[in-house]
């Protein structure tokens, strides 16, 4: 399954490392990534894939919750199909 993950929060050292490590722990593969700093704010969008017979989007979101808390971020994940449908309307 393909999914889109968004990451936002105050910029600081280690955000990309924390997010990518947590995704690797869940066997989530990063296909594309775009990140930027807007003033003092970090923003990142990732296109990822994972085996949805092994884990669900909810499982991944829950695993990412510890990264959100530790890094003071907002991390959201949604199906790429849903993301595409919503943005085509």
C-alpha positions as CSV (number, residue, x, y, z in Angstrom):
1,X,0.0,0.0,0.0
2,X,1.1,3.5,-0.7
3,X,0.6,6.3,1.8
4,X,1.4,10.0,2.3
5,X,2.9,11.2,5.6
6,X,3.1,14.8,6.6
7,X,5.4,16.1,9.3
8,X,5.3,19.6,10.7
9,X,6.8,21.3,13.8
10,X,9.4,23.8,15.0
11,X,12.7,23.1,13.2
12,X,15.4,21.4,15.2
13,X,18.2,18.9,14.8
14,X,17.2,15.3,14.3
15,X,13.7,15.4,12.8
16,X,14.5,13.5,9.6
17,X,16.6,10.9,11.5
18,X,13.8,10.3,14.1
19,X,11.1,10.0,11.5
20,X,13.0,7.8,9.1
21,X,14.3,5.5,11.9
22,X,10.7,5.0,13.2
23,X,9.5,4.2,9.7
24,X,12.3,1.7,9.1
25,X,11.4,0.0,12.4
26,X,7.9,-0.6,10.9
27,X,9.4,-1.8,7.5
28,X,7.9,1.3,5.8
29,X,9.8,2.2,2.6
30,X,10.3,5.9,1.7
31,X,9.9,6.5,-2.0
32,X,9.8,10.3,-2.2
33,X,10.4,13.0,0.3
34,X,10.1,16.8,0.1
35,X,11.1,19.0,3.1
36,X,11.6,22.6,3.6
37,X,12.1,25.2,6.4
38,X,9.5,28.0,6.4
39,X,10.9,30.6,8.9
40,X,11.3,28.5,12.0
41,X,8.9,25.7,10.9
42,X,10.0,22.4,9.5
43,X,7.6,20.7,7.0
44,X,8.0,17.4,5.2
45,X,5.9,15.2,3.0
46,X,6.8,11.6,2.3
47,X,5.4,9.1,-0.1
48,X,5.8,5.7,1.5
49,X,4.9,2.1,0.9
50,X,4.4,-0.9,3.2
51,X,2.8,-4.4,3.3
52,X,-0.7,-3.8,4.4
53,X,-1.1,-7.5,5.3
54,X,1.5,-6.9,8.0
55,X,0.4,-3.6,9.4
56,X,-2.3,-0.9,9.0
57,X,-2.1,2.8,8.7
58,X,-3.4,3.0,12.2
59,X,-0.5,0.8,13.4
60,X,2.0,3.1,11.8
61,X,0.3,6.2,13.1
62,X,0.4,4.8,16.6
63,X,4.1,3.9,16.3
64,X,4.8,7.4,15.0
65,X,3.0,8.9,18.1
66,X,6.1,8.4,20.2
67,X,8.2,10.4,17.6
68,X,5.5,13.2,17.7
69,X,5.9,13.4,21.5
70,X,9.7,13.1,21.6
71,X,10.3,15.6,18.8
72,X,7.3,17.9,19.4
73,X,5.9,17.3,15.9
74,X,2.6,16.7,14.2
75,X,2.7,13.5,12.0
76,X,-0.2,12.4,9.9
77,X,-0.5,9.4,7.6
78,X,-3.2,8.6,5.1
79,X,-3.7,6.3,2.2
80,X,-2.3,7.7,-1.0
81,X,-5.5,6.8,-2.8
82,X,-7.5,8.9,-0.3
83,X,-5.0,11.8,-0.4
84,X,-5.3,11.8,-4.2
85,X,-9.1,11.6,-4.3
86,X,-9.4,14.5,-1.8
87,X,-7.0,16.7,-3.7
88,X,-8.7,16.0,-7.1
89,X,-12.1,17.4,-6.0
